[in-house]
Amino acid sequence: MLVGYLGPKGSFSHQVAQKAFPKADLISYQTITEVIKAYENRLVDFSIVPVENSIEGSVHETLDYLFHHAQLQAVVELIQPIKQQLMVSNLGNPIEKIFSHPQALAQSKVYIQKHYPDALLEMTASTASAARLVAEHPDKPYAAIAPESAAYEYGLQILARDVQEMSENFTRFWVLGIEIPILSLERLGFKQTLALTLPDNLPGALYKALSVFAWRGIDLTKIESRPLKTALGEYFFILDVDGRQEKLLQFALEELATIGITFKILGHYQVYLIE
């Protein structure tokens, strides 16, 4: 089995792919669009892409490509806790410069200011890139903030664990494919993600769209607008809905079509937690 993911090795995407598909051959791609296209071109059996972070919000490249260009659906959602580790080449080395992605540095600023207030902070393209840079200069007074998998990947030593400021930091990943993989992970629930396009000539269109779920008692866990890229002020809406009531959900979708609201199903998936 071949699984595509957003690289490089040692990234959170790589860590998710390893834990979800431990026996698969993993193939790294440089951008989210390349990961999705790898599945479209049948170069891989599944593609794993980030879709939302609990702090930074939605990953627009993923959602926009799936809405505007792809005819794919998410068949699994993976929730990865984001935990940052401080790592070095040698535990005895002083730390004068800390490398990481800007988000990871921002999430770890309280720890850095307390323990290494004089260290210079250097931004990198990814946390994994920071770990690789430190590994390539073992005699320098360098450290990296990166996921635990990066330490294993590049032979680094973890000096301090969970240095991120916020403990409730999670990223949602979608597995794109046709078949539903069987995963040995903890199940959390079942959801469906829809992209709605509202007609211009329907007064209260958004209210009417949401009401087809509300009066049936179908929970919405997310609503977000994204530009349609057709004209200023025109949007499509992304909804995450509870997918357990399949018959009621089907009736809701039929009612949407009846009142002239078009929709695209971006995913119908089981949600798993990665420990």
Secondary structure, DSSP 8 states (H G I E B T S, - for coil): -EEEEESSTTSHHHHHHHHH-TTSEEEEESSHHHHHHHHHTTSSSEEEEEEEETTTEE-HHHHHHHHHT---EEEEEEEEE---EEEES-TTS---EEEE-HHHHHHTHHHHHHH-TT-EEEE-SSHHHHHHHHHH-TTSSEEEEE-HHHHHHHT-EEEES---S-S--EEEEEEEESS-----SEEEEEEEEEEEE--TTSTTHHHHHHHHHHTTT--EEEEEEEE-SSSTT-EEEEEEEE-S-HHHHHHHHHHHHHTT-EEEEEEEEEEEE--
